[in-house]
Every structure is written in structure tokens, then in C-alpha cells.
Amino acid sequence: MTRIGSSQQSVLLRQIANNRTQFDDLQRQISSGKVADTYGGLGNERSMALSLRAEKSGIEGYRNTISMVQTRLKVMDVAVGQMRDTASAMSSQMIVSGYEPTDTGQTLAQQQAGARLAETVDLLNTEVGGRALFAGAKTDELPVVPPKEMLDGAGNKAGFRQIMDERRQADVGSDGQGRLALAASGTTGVALLEDVSGSPFGFKLDGLRSGLTGVTSTGPTGDPSGILVDFSLPLPGDGEKLFLSLDLPDGTVTELELTARSGGQPAAGDFMIGADAAATAANFQAALGSLLQSEAQTSLSAASMQAAADDFFTSGADKVRRVDGPPFDAATGLRDATPDDTVEWYRGDRSGTPARETSLARIDDNRLVAYGARADEDAFSTIIKQFAILTSATFDPAGDNDQKRYTAMSDRVRSTLSNSESAKTIDRVIGELAIAQNALGEADDRHISTDNMATNFLGQIETADLNEAATKILALQTQLQASYQVTSMLSNLSLANFL
């Protein structure tokens, strides 16, 4: 017998299938907590969800970069702070340390300077994750050579000690008078000339002031520069003075004081008033020659150490310079060192790029942070120079001028290490690194805030409302039960049963 209601049954079956699909989807939402398993299931919200996901991914990349750079900056900040403290401690020690050379020819302060030099080199060779932090853009190699190689050389390559000794010879000269030629001029005159025009070595005549009676003084004039002191009657009086100022290779100036004496035991710089102008001129010449030799062994030698350090511890594109010799005590110029004959103390990046800009990190779409550093920056090389000078110089406890030379050297080292400009230079580096750290922190805070917002928006789009889903499931269960009952009834309906 023919059954009726097939069309109604078909509609009910489709409705049951749809309800069942919805029921399964709601169960999935409750179990997974997600609106859909695919972006297609989000409907019109899928573009927004994709955009937010991309933004969160970008933020994660930036935050990873920030974290990495923050680690590097923290290590750099500690290293630079330790270098500053080491320099300050060395400067303070030079004030209280006395002149008591050991059998090594060095004082206790000098020996400690060797340890401080090694510590500074280690700090400048700091690595994080295989990346040298003070090598500029050349991060795959330690930037500073070991102290022993730096000072003593390697193979046929000269180190700083040799460069310093060659420079001392060139500055002091073969006669020990600092490259100044001293001679009589006539019977009553004394002439003092620079030995070679344009030479960078030795004393340079700066000025002459005379308070000597009967003396005519001229200069410095000429090329090479010279002065002339001519005696005549009346002769100088006891205690009258002449002052000669001399420029030194490190840019400082020393002044020689010569005093006329009529009797007694002459001290350094004193000359005896003779029976006539010729005798007085001869005594003046002898006193000046002795004073020049003493000053060449003390202030000139100390200044020569600083000049040698400037020539050796170069930065940027500047090449190491050394005396063009031998002979060194008669040399008239400097030459560029070569990689084959001289140690290169710094092996990092030597480009013209500002040090901080040798390492750049992108921390936002439109923000770069510069945090590079180079060991050859003035802030660091100044410390290296002074420690190298201290640990390279030696002294003879029995030497006539060695204590004065030590004092002249230590005064220069202490002054350089404690100089306000030197302190400002290293503090400037610390300040620039702090600015980079602040920028990283601020960017990270922004990223955290933005990431939280994106997470909230994604939650609204992608996260299922469990209460709503549970309510819908209950409703669907009721509908499905009713639909199944109606379908069962229709499936048994026929014309006979209907009649």
C-alpha cells in the first residue's frame, strides 16, 4: 500500500541533518573552546583574525630581538662600568704609591697596572653567544690582541715596548739633549737650535724670557728655529734668571729656569757669573746643556711615552706609526707600520661608521636602536694607553734621573686617567648605552600592550561562548528529539492507517 507524507519526511530529514551538524559543531566548541577549526569557519571575521595573528607574530619577533639586545647591553654596561672603575682606581693609586722599584725595575703600582691591562683587554673581548660586543660590525673575532703580544710583539712584529723605546731614542737624541744643538756663538754668545726643520722629535723651542742684566736674547726665530743669548757688560747679578719654555711631544710644555750665581755650590740650572762676559757665557752654556740632558731624561722621556702610545694605539682608519729608522736617535720622521713588522693591537671593525651605529636592531616597524661599540674608541683606548705605558716602562733605583722620570710619567698617567674629558668620554658611552636600553624597554612595554589588545580581540572572534553553546545544545536536543518522533510517525503513515 502506498505511503503518504514523503515530502514532509524529506524536509524533516534535512532539518535533522542540519540540527545534527549544528549539534556536533557546538559540542566541538565546548570541547575545544574555539568558534571554528579553520579561518573559513569564522565567516566575515576571518580577515580580522588573520590580521591580528600577523600582528601578534610580528610583535613576538620584535620582543625576541629586544630580549636578545637587552642581554647584550646589560653585559656591555657592566663591562664599561668596570673599565671606568679600574681607571679610577689606578689614578687614585698613582697618588699614594711611592717610588720603590723592585728587582723587575717596576714599582708595585706598575705591576698592578699590568693586571689591570689584562682585565681591560678581557672586558673589551667580551662575547655573548659567540658575538664580540666591542668589535663594531666585525663581531666574529675578538677585537683586542692579548697583552703579551700587544706589549712584546709576536715573531718579527714589534710590540708597544719596542715602539716606545724607538720613540724615546728619537726624542732624546744621540747626545741626550732632546734634539737641540747647543753651541757657542762668537766669544760671548750661546746659540740653541732645533736640529732638523719639521722633525716631530725632541724639544721644540717655544719661548724665551730673560731677566739677566747685560744679556741680549733673541728668538725663537728661523728655520729650524733657534735662540741666541749674548752676554756683555755689565754682567748679570746674583739670582737673576732666564726662562726657556720648550714644547714636548705630547703637547705639554716644560720651562727651564737658569739662575746666575756669584758664589756657593751651584744647583741644577745655576750658572756662575764669571770674570767677564766670555767666561759667564761658557758657564751658562754648560749649565744649559746639563739642564737639557736632565730634562730630556725626565719630562721629555715621559712625554715621549705618551706620543709613542698615541702612535701605536690608533683608531679608525689611522695606521700605526713608528720612527723611521734605524738609526733611531737621528731619525727625522715617522713612517706607517706594516702588518708584517708591527703588531696591530685592535683587530675589530675600522670603518668610518660611528661606533654605536655598527650594530642596529629593529625593535618596531619604524624604529631602529643603535647599540654597537668598538674597543678603539677614545673612551677605551685612553685607558689601554695609560696601562700599557705603566707596565712597559722600567726604572733603575740607582739612576740619577729615574725617580724624576717616574714622577713625570706617573703624573701624566694619573692626569689622563682622571681628566674630566676622559671621564666624560667613558660616561658618554655609558649614557648612550643607557639610552638604547631605555628605548628597548619602552618599545617592549608598547608591544606588550598591543599584544594584549590583539589577544583580547582574537578572543572575541575565535573563542566560543560556552554558556551560549550549552544553551543551544539543549535547544537542539529538544528539536532533534521532536524531529525524530515526527519522522518515526510519518514513516509508519499509510492510506489504510489514515482511513
C-alpha positions as CSV (number, residue, x, y, z in Angstrom):
1,M,0.0,0.0,0.0
2,T,1.3,3.4,-0.9
3,R,2.7,5.5,1.9
4,I,2.0,9.3,2.2
5,G,4.0,12.2,3.6
6,S,7.2,11.5,1.7
7,S,7.8,15.2,1.0
8,Q,7.3,16.1,4.7
9,Q,9.6,13.3,5.7
10,S,12.3,14.6,3.3
11,V,12.1,18.1,4.8
12,L,12.3,16.7,8.3
13,L,15.4,14.6,7.4
14,R,17.2,17.7,6.1
15,Q,16.3,19.6,9.2
16,I,17.5,16.8,11.4
17,A,20.8,16.7,9.4
18,N,21.3,20.4,9.8
19,N,20.5,20.3,13.5
20,R,22.8,17.3,13.9
21,T,25.6,19.3,12.2
22,Q,25.0,22.2,14.5
23,F,24.9,19.9,17.5
24,D,28.2,18.4,16.6
25,D,29.7,21.8,16.0
26,L,28.5,23.1,19.3
27,Q,30.0,20.0,21.0
28,R,33.3,20.7,19.3
29,Q,33.1,24.4,20.5
30,I,32.6,23.2,24.1
31,S,35.5,20.7,23.9
32,S,38.0,23.0,22.1
33,G,36.8,26.4,23.3
34,K,37.1,27.7,19.7
35,V,34.4,29.0,17.4
36,A,35.9,27.2,14.4
37,D,38.8,24.9,13.5
38,T,39.7,26.9,10.4
39,Y,39.7,30.6,9.5
40,G,37.0,29.8,6.9
41,G,34.7,28.9,9.8
42,L,34.9,32.4,11.2
43,G,32.9,33.8,8.4
44,N,33.2,37.6,7.9
45,E,35.6,37.8,10.9
46,R,38.4,35.7,9.3
47,S,40.2,38.7,7.7
48,M,40.3,40.5,11.1
49,A,41.6,37.3,12.8
50,L,44.3,36.8,10.1
51,S,45.4,40.4,10.6
52,L,45.6,40.2,14.3
53,R,47.5,36.9,14.1
54,A,50.1,38.6,11.8
55,E,50.4,41.5,14.2
56,K,51.0,39.1,17.1
57,S,53.6,37.2,15.2
58,G,55.4,40.5,14.3
59,I,55.3,41.6,18.0
60,E,56.8,38.2,19.1
61,G,59.7,38.7,16.6
62,Y,60.4,42.2,17.9
63,R,60.2,41.1,21.5
64,N,62.7,38.3,20.9
65,T,65.0,40.9,19.3
66,I,64.6,43.2,22.2
67,S,65.3,40.5,24.7
68,M,68.5,39.5,22.9
69,V,69.7,43.1,22.6
70,Q,68.9,43.8,26.3
71,T,71.1,40.9,27.3
72,R,74.0,42.2,25.3
73,L,73.5,45.8,26.6
74,K,73.4,44.6,30.2
75,V,76.8,42.8,29.7
76,M,78.3,45.8,27.9
77,D,77.1,48.2,30.6
78,V,78.8,46.1,33.3
79,A,82.0,45.8,31.3
80,V,82.2,49.6,30.6
81,G,81.4,50.3,34.2
82,Q,84.2,48.0,35.4
83,M,86.7,49.7,33.0
84,R,85.7,53.1,34.4
85,D,86.2,51.9,38.0
86,T,89.5,50.3,37.1
87,A,90.8,53.5,35.6
88,S,89.7,55.5,38.6
89,A,91.3,53.1,41.0
90,M,94.6,53.2,39.0
91,S,94.5,57.0,39.1
92,S,94.0,57.0,42.9
93,Q,96.7,54.6,43.4
94,M,99.2,56.7,41.5
95,I,98.6,59.5,44.0
96,V,99.5,57.4,47.1
97,S,102.0,55.0,45.5
98,G,105.7,55.8,46.2
99,Y,108.8,55.2,44.1
100,E,110.2,51.9,45.2
101,P,111.2,49.8,42.1
102,T,111.6,46.1,42.7
103,D,114.2,43.9,41.1
104,T,112.0,44.0,38.0
105,G,112.6,47.7,37.6
106,Q,109.0,48.5,38.3
107,T,107.0,49.8,41.2
108,L,104.1,47.9,42.8
109,A,101.7,50.3,41.0
110,Q,103.2,49.4,37.7
111,Q,102.9,45.7,38.4
112,Q,99.3,46.2,39.3
113,A,98.8,48.2,36.0
114,G,99.8,45.0,34.2
115,A,97.0,43.1,35.8
116,R,94.6,46.0,35.1
117,L,95.6,46.0,31.5
118,A,94.9,42.3,31.2
119,E,91.5,42.8,32.9
120,T,90.6,45.7,30.5
121,V,91.6,43.6,27.5
122,D,89.4,40.7,28.7
123,L,86.5,43.2,29.2
124,L,86.9,44.5,25.6
125,N,87.0,40.9,24.3
126,T,83.6,40.1,26.0
127,E,81.4,37.8,24.0
128,V,77.7,36.9,24.2
129,G,76.6,33.9,22.2
130,G,79.8,34.0,20.2
131,R,79.3,37.7,19.3
132,A,82.2,40.0,20.2
133,L,80.5,43.1,21.7
134,F,83.3,45.6,21.3
135,A,84.4,44.8,17.8
136,G,82.0,47.1,15.9
137,A,80.5,45.3,12.9
138,K,83.2,42.6,12.9
139,T,81.6,40.5,15.6
140,D,83.1,37.1,14.7
141,E,86.6,37.9,16.0
142,L,88.0,39.1,19.4
143,P,88.9,42.8,18.8
144,V,92.0,43.2,21.1
145,V,95.2,41.1,21.0
146,P,96.4,39.5,24.2
147,P,98.5,41.9,26.4
148,K,101.8,40.0,25.9
149,E,101.5,40.2,22.1
150,M,100.5,43.8,22.4
151,L,103.5,44.8,24.5
152,D,106.2,42.4,23.4
153,G,105.3,41.7,19.8
154,A,105.0,38.4,18.0
155,G,107.6,36.9,15.8
156,N,109.2,39.6,13.7
157,K,106.4,42.0,14.6
158,A,107.3,44.8,17.1
159,G,105.1,45.4,20.1
160,F,104.5,48.6,22.1
161,R,107.6,48.3,24.2
162,Q,109.8,48.4,21.1
163,I,107.8,51.2,19.6
164,M,108.1,53.2,22.8
165,D,111.9,52.6,23.0
166,E,112.4,53.7,19.4
167,R,110.5,56.8,20.0
168,R,112.4,57.6,23.2
169,Q,115.7,57.3,21.3
170,A,114.4,59.6,18.6
171,D,113.2,62.2,21.1
172,V,116.2,62.2,23.4
173,G,118.8,62.1,20.6
174,S,122.3,60.8,20.4
175,D,123.8,63.5,22.7
176,G,120.9,63.3,25.2
177,Q,119.9,66.9,24.7
178,G,116.5,66.4,23.2
179,R,117.4,67.0,19.6
180,L,118.6,70.6,20.3
181,A,122.0,71.7,19.1
182,L,123.8,73.8,21.7
183,A,126.9,75.8,20.7
184,A,128.9,78.9,21.3
185,S,128.2,81.9,19.1
186,G,131.3,84.1,19.0
187,T,133.1,84.6,22.3
188,T,130.2,85.8,24.4
189,G,127.1,84.2,22.8
190,V,125.3,80.9,23.2
191,A,123.0,79.5,20.5
192,L,120.4,76.8,20.8
193,L,118.8,75.4,17.6
194,E,116.4,72.7,16.8
195,D,118.3,70.1,14.8
196,V,116.0,69.5,11.8
197,S,113.2,71.7,10.5
198,G,109.9,69.9,10.7
199,S,111.1,67.0,12.7
200,P,108.4,65.7,15.2
201,F,111.0,64.6,17.7
202,G,112.6,66.1,20.8
203,F,112.2,69.5,22.3
204,K,110.7,72.4,20.3
205,L,111.6,76.0,21.2
206,D,108.5,77.8,22.5
207,G,109.6,81.0,24.2
208,L,112.4,82.9,25.9
209,R,112.2,85.4,28.8
210,S,115.3,87.0,30.2
211,G,115.8,88.9,33.4
212,L,119.6,88.9,33.1
213,T,121.5,92.2,33.2
214,G,123.7,92.8,30.2
215,V,122.2,90.0,28.2
216,T,120.7,90.3,24.8
217,S,118.3,87.4,23.9
218,T,116.5,86.8,20.6
219,G,114.2,84.1,19.4
220,P,112.9,81.6,18.9
221,T,113.2,82.5,15.2
222,G,114.4,81.0,11.9
223,D,114.0,77.6,10.3
224,P,115.0,75.5,12.0
225,S,114.0,77.6,15.0
226,G,116.7,78.9,17.3
227,I,117.5,81.3,20.1
228,L,120.6,83.4,20.9
229,V,121.7,84.6,24.3
230,D,124.6,87.1,24.2
231,F,126.4,88.3,27.3
232,S,128.1,91.7,27.7
233,L,128.9,94.2,30.4
234,P,127.6,94.8,33.0
235,L,127.3,91.1,33.9
236,P,124.2,89.6,35.4
237,G,123.6,90.0,39.1
238,D,123.3,87.2,41.6
239,G,119.9,85.5,41.5
240,E,118.8,86.9,38.2
241,K,117.0,84.4,35.9
242,L,116.4,83.4,32.4
243,F,113.4,81.2,31.4
244,L,113.3,78.9,28.4
245,S,110.0,77.2,27.6
246,L,110.0,74.0,25.5
247,D,107.2,72.2,23.8
248,L,107.1,68.4,24.4
249,P,105.9,65.7,22.0
250,D,102.7,65.0,24.0
251,G,101.5,68.6,23.6
252,T,102.6,69.7,27.1
253,V,105.2,72.5,27.8
254,T,108.1,72.5,30.2
255,E,110.0,75.5,31.4
256,L,113.8,75.6,32.1
257,E,115.0,78.1,34.7
258,L,118.6,79.2,34.7
259,T,119.9,81.4,37.6
260,A,123.0,83.5,37.8
261,R,125.1,82.8,40.9
262,S,128.1,84.8,42.2
263,G,129.3,82.0,44.6
264,G,128.5,78.9,46.6
265,Q,127.7,75.4,45.3
266,P,125.6,75.7,42.1
267,A,122.4,73.7,41.9
268,A,120.7,72.3,38.8
269,G,120.1,75.2,36.5
270,D,122.6,77.6,38.2
271,F,125.4,79.1,36.3
272,M,128.4,81.0,37.8
273,I,129.0,84.6,37.0
274,G,132.5,84.6,35.5
275,A,135.3,87.2,35.4
276,D,134.0,88.5,32.1
277,A,131.2,88.1,29.5
278,A,133.0,85.2,27.8
279,A,133.5,83.2,30.9
280,T,130.0,83.8,32.0
281,A,128.7,82.7,28.6
282,A,130.7,79.5,28.8
283,N,129.3,78.8,32.3
284,F,125.8,79.5,31.0
285,Q,126.3,77.1,28.1
286,A,127.5,74.3,30.4
287,A,124.6,74.8,32.8
288,L,122.0,74.9,30.0
289,G,123.5,71.7,28.4
290,S,123.3,69.9,31.8
291,L,119.7,71.1,32.3
292,L,118.7,69.9,28.8
293,Q,120.1,66.5,29.4
294,S,118.3,66.2,32.7
295,E,115.0,67.4,31.3
296,A,115.4,65.0,28.3
297,Q,115.7,62.1,30.7
298,T,112.6,63.1,32.7
299,S,109.8,65.2,31.3
300,L,110.8,64.7,27.6
301,S,111.1,60.9,28.1
302,A,107.7,60.8,29.9
303,A,106.1,62.9,27.1
304,S,107.8,60.5,24.6
305,M,105.9,57.6,26.1
306,Q,102.6,59.3,25.6
307,A,103.5,60.2,22.0
308,A,104.5,56.6,21.3
309,A,101.2,55.4,22.8
310,D,99.3,57.7,20.5
311,D,101.3,56.4,17.5
312,F,100.7,52.7,18.4
313,F,97.2,52.7,19.8
314,T,95.5,54.2,16.8
315,S,91.8,54.1,16.0
316,G,89.6,54.1,12.9
317,A,91.4,54.3,9.6
318,D,94.6,55.7,11.2
319,K,97.6,53.4,10.8
320,V,100.2,52.6,13.5
321,R,103.1,55.0,13.2
322,R,106.7,54.3,14.2
323,V,110.1,56.0,14.0
324,D,111.6,55.8,10.5
325,G,114.9,54.2,11.4
326,P,117.4,52.9,12.3
327,P,119.3,54.9,13.4
328,F,116.5,56.0,15.7
329,D,118.4,58.6,17.7
330,A,119.0,60.7,14.5
331,A,115.6,59.9,12.8
332,T,113.8,62.9,11.3
333,G,110.3,61.4,10.7
334,L,107.7,58.7,11.3
335,R,106.6,56.0,8.9
336,D,103.5,53.8,8.6
337,A,103.9,50.5,10.2
338,T,103.0,47.4,8.2
339,P,101.2,44.2,9.2
340,D,104.5,42.3,8.7
341,D,106.6,44.4,11.1
342,T,104.3,45.7,13.8
343,V,101.5,44.2,15.9
344,E,98.1,45.7,15.3
345,W,96.5,46.0,18.8
346,Y,92.9,46.3,17.6
347,R,91.5,43.8,15.0
348,G,87.9,44.8,15.0
349,D,85.9,46.9,12.6
350,R,87.7,50.1,11.5
351,S,85.1,51.6,9.2
352,G,84.1,55.2,9.4
353,T,80.7,54.3,10.7
354,P,80.0,55.8,14.1
355,A,80.7,53.1,16.8
356,R,77.2,53.0,18.1
357,E,75.7,52.5,14.6
358,T,77.8,49.4,13.9
359,S,75.1,47.3,15.5
360,L,71.5,48.1,14.7
361,A,68.4,46.3,16.0
362,R,64.9,46.8,14.6
363,I,62.5,46.9,17.5
364,D,59.4,48.2,15.8
365,D,58.2,48.8,12.3
366,N,59.7,52.3,12.2
367,R,62.3,52.1,15.0
368,L,66.0,51.1,15.0
369,V,68.2,51.1,18.1
370,A,72.0,51.6,17.7
371,Y,74.0,49.7,20.3
372,G,77.4,48.9,18.8
373,A,80.8,49.6,20.4
374,R,84.4,49.5,19.3
375,A,87.4,48.8,21.5
376,D,89.4,51.5,19.7
377,E,87.1,54.3,20.8
378,D,88.8,57.1,22.8
379,A,86.9,56.1,25.9
380,F,88.6,52.7,25.9
381,S,91.9,53.3,24.1
382,T,92.8,56.1,26.6
383,I,92.7,53.5,29.4
384,I,94.6,50.9,27.4
385,K,97.4,53.5,26.5
386,Q,98.0,54.5,30.1
387,F,98.1,51.0,31.4
388,A,100.4,50.0,28.6
389,I,102.8,52.9,29.4
390,L,102.9,52.0,33.1
391,T,103.5,48.3,32.6
392,S,106.1,48.9,29.8
393,A,108.4,51.4,31.5
394,T,111.3,50.3,33.7
395,F,113.5,52.3,36.2
396,D,116.8,51.9,37.8
397,P,116.7,52.6,41.6
398,A,120.3,53.9,41.4
399,G,119.7,56.1,38.3
400,D,120.2,59.8,38.8
401,N,117.1,60.9,37.0
402,D,114.9,57.8,37.2
403,Q,112.8,58.9,40.1
404,K,112.1,62.2,38.4
405,R,111.3,60.4,35.2
406,Y,108.9,58.1,37.1
407,T,107.2,61.1,38.7
408,A,106.8,62.8,35.3
409,M,105.4,59.6,33.8
410,S,103.0,58.9,36.7
411,D,101.8,62.5,36.8
412,R,100.8,62.2,33.1
413,V,99.2,58.9,33.6
414,R,97.2,60.0,36.6
415,S,96.2,63.3,34.9
416,T,95.0,61.5,31.8
417,L,93.0,58.8,33.7
418,S,91.4,61.4,36.0
419,N,91.0,64.1,33.4
420,S,87.4,65.4,33.3
421,E,87.2,65.0,29.5
422,S,88.4,61.4,29.7
423,A,85.8,60.7,32.4
424,K,83.1,62.4,30.2
425,T,84.1,60.3,27.3
426,I,83.5,56.9,29.0
427,D,80.5,58.3,30.8
428,R,79.1,59.3,27.4
429,V,79.4,55.7,26.2
430,I,77.6,54.6,29.3
431,G,74.9,57.2,28.7
432,E,74.4,56.2,25.1
433,L,74.1,52.6,26.1
434,A,71.5,53.6,28.7
435,I,69.5,55.5,26.1
436,A,69.4,52.3,24.0
437,Q,68.3,50.3,27.0
438,N,65.5,52.8,27.7
439,A,64.4,52.7,24.1
440,L,64.2,48.9,24.3
441,G,62.2,48.9,27.5
442,E,59.7,51.5,26.2
443,A,59.3,49.5,22.9
444,D,58.8,46.3,24.8
445,D,56.1,47.9,27.0
446,R,54.3,49.1,23.9
447,H,54.5,45.6,22.3
448,I,53.1,44.0,25.5
449,S,50.2,46.4,25.5
450,T,49.5,46.0,21.8
451,D,49.8,42.2,22.1
452,N,47.3,42.1,24.9
453,M,44.8,44.1,22.9
454,A,45.2,41.8,19.9
455,T,44.8,38.8,22.1
456,N,41.6,40.2,23.5
457,F,40.2,41.0,20.1
458,L,41.1,37.5,18.9
459,G,39.4,36.0,21.9
460,Q,36.2,37.8,21.0
461,I,36.5,36.5,17.4
462,E,37.9,33.0,17.9
463,T,36.8,31.9,21.4
464,A,33.5,30.2,21.8
465,D,30.9,31.3,24.4
466,L,30.5,28.1,26.3
467,N,27.3,29.1,28.1
468,E,25.7,30.1,24.8
469,A,26.9,26.8,23.2
470,A,25.5,24.8,26.0
471,T,22.1,26.5,25.8
472,K,22.0,25.9,22.1
473,I,22.8,22.3,22.6
474,L,19.9,21.8,25.0
475,A,17.6,23.5,22.5
476,L,18.9,21.4,19.6
477,Q,18.5,18.2,21.7
478,T,14.8,19.1,22.2
479,Q,14.4,19.8,18.5
480,L,16.1,16.6,17.4
481,Q,14.0,14.5,19.8
482,A,10.8,16.1,18.4
483,S,12.0,15.7,14.8
484,Y,12.9,12.0,15.4
485,Q,9.4,11.4,16.8
486,V,7.7,13.1,13.9
487,T,9.8,11.2,11.4
488,S,9.0,7.9,13.1
489,M,5.3,8.7,12.9
490,L,5.5,9.7,9.2
491,S,7.4,6.6,8.3
492,N,4.5,4.5,9.6
493,L,1.7,6.6,8.0
494,S,-0.3,4.9,5.0
495,L,-3.7,5.5,3.4
496,A,-5.1,2.4,5.2
497,N,-3.9,3.7,8.5
498,F,-5.1,7.1,7.7
499,L,-8.6,5.8,6.8
